[in-house]
Amino acid sequence: MRRTLLAAAAVIAACGGEPKGLVPVSGAGNGSQSGPDALVLRVPRTGGKPRVFAYSHLDSVVWSGSNAAAVDRVLGFDEDAGAVVFADDRERAMRIDFRLGQTDQVSVMPLLGANSADGSALYGMDAMGSVVRLTQSANWTFKPPRSARAVFPQRDGTLLVVGGRGPQTTVWKLFPPEPKILDSASFPATWRPLTEQVGDRLYLIVDSGLVSLATRTLDWTPPVHFRSPIVAAVSSPSGDRVFVANEGSHQVSVVDRYRNRVTDHIDLPGQPSDLRVDPLGRYVLARTANGDSAWVVAIGTGRTIGTVATAWRRD
C-alpha cells in the first residue's frame, strides 16, 4: 500500500450492511498537507470488506481487502507492519493486514479484556485469569499471584496487570516476556478505567471521584472529588483534559491533567449518560438519557452546538 496509515488509535465506523459513517484515523488533512497522507478505514458493522479512503476526499477508495469479521472495538494500529488489530463480536483478536490485503484471526479462543499499546503485541486474559500476550513471532503467558482482572500495556514495553478483588486488589508491573514482577501497588477495590490511557497516567473512576496512577512509578495522585457519582469520563486525544459527567448534573466538568482539578464546566440541555471525544479532539459527544441522540459540544468554545440522531456503540 503506497500510503501510510498514521493513527495512534484507528477507529472503525459503520452502519448497517455497507458503511455510512466515517471516522478519521489520523489528523485532519486538506489535500495539500505535507508528510504521510491522512486516511480513513471503514468496515461494515456486521462484517464485510474493509476499505480505506483518502481524508478528507472521502469518495476516493485507495485500498480494499478481504472480508473481515464483525468489529466490536479497535485495539490499535501497527504503523510499522501496516495493520489494524481489533476484537470481533466473539472477543477474538483479529488483524487487518494492509500489505497483504487480508484479515487474519490472531486468537482462536476469546481474549478477555484485550488491549494493545502499539497494535503489534496484543494482551488479554484467558478464562483461568492468566495474562496472555500474542505477537506474530511468539506467544507468552503469565500467571499472576491472583487472577488477572485487567491489563494495561505501556508504550515503553512494560505491562500493568490488575488482579485480586476487594482489599487484595493489586497492580503489578512487568517487562514481558520476563515473568519477574518489578513493582506493585494497592488498587481501589471498586473501579472503572477510562477507555483510553492519558499519557503516563492511568485514570480510574472510583467512589470518591477521579484518581490517577503514575504508570512509571506506581504512585497515586490526589483524587479529584465530585459532589455526585461519576456517570462517564473521557480524555482528550492529547491527554491534557478529562471530561466528566456526574449523576444528576446537566454539566460536563473539565479536569486539567496538570493542575489535577476541575478548571471549567460545559452546560448541556440535560443529563448525559455517556461521553465520547472525536479522534481529532474537536468535539465532545454527550449521549442523551434516552440514548437515541447525542449533543455535540465544541471543545474550543465549550458550547453545545447541536444535536444528532445516532446509535451508540462500544467503538
C-alpha positions, 0 to 999 in steps of 0.5 A: 500500500503506497500510503501510510496509515498514521493513527495512534488509535484507528477507529472503525465506523459503520452502519448497517450492511455497507458503511455510512459513517466515517471516522478519521484515523489520523489528523485532519488533512486538506489535500495539500498537507505535507508528510504521510497522507491522512486516511480513513478505514471503514468496515461494515458493522456486521462484517464485510470488506474493509476499505480505506479512503483518502481524508478528507476526499472521502469518495476516493477508495485507495485500498480494499481487502478481504472480508473481515469479521464483525468489529466490536472495538479497535485495539490499535494500529501497527504503523510499522507492519501496516495493520489494524488489530481489533476484537470481533463480536466473539472477543477474538483478536483479529488483524487487518493486514494492509500489505497483504490485503487480508484479515487474519484471526490472531486468537482462536479462543476469546481474549478477555479484556484485550488491549494493545499499546502499539497494535503489534503485541496484543494482551488479554486474559484467558478464562483461568485469569492468566495474562496472555500476550500474542505477537506474530513471532511468539506467544507468552503467558503469565500467571499472576499471584491472583487472577488477572482482572485487567491489563494495561500495556505501556508504550515503553514495553512494560505491562500493568496487570490488575488482579485480586478483588476487594482489599487484595486488589493489586497492580503489578508491573512487568517487562514481558516476556520476563515473568519477574514482577518489578513493582506493585501497588494497592488498587481501589477495590471498586473501579472503572478505567477510562477507555483510553490511557492519558499519557503516563497516567492511568485514570480510574473512576472510583467512589470518591471521584477521579484518581490517577496512577503514575504508570512509571512509578506506581504512585497515586495522585490526589483524587479529584472529588465530585459532589455526585457519582461519576456517570462517564469520563473521557480524555482528550486525544492529547491527554491534557483534559478529562471530561466528566459527567456526574449523576444528576448534573446537566454539566460536563466538568473539565479536569486539567491533567496538570493542575489535577482539578476541575478548571471549567464546566460545559452546560448541556440541555440535560443529563448525559449518560455517556461521553465520547471525544472525536479522534481529532479532539474537536468535539465532545459527544454527550449521549442523551438519557434516552440514548437515541441522540447525542449533543455535540459540544465544541471543545474550543468554545465549550458550547453545545452546538447541536444535536444528532440522531445516532446509535451508540456503540462500544467503538 
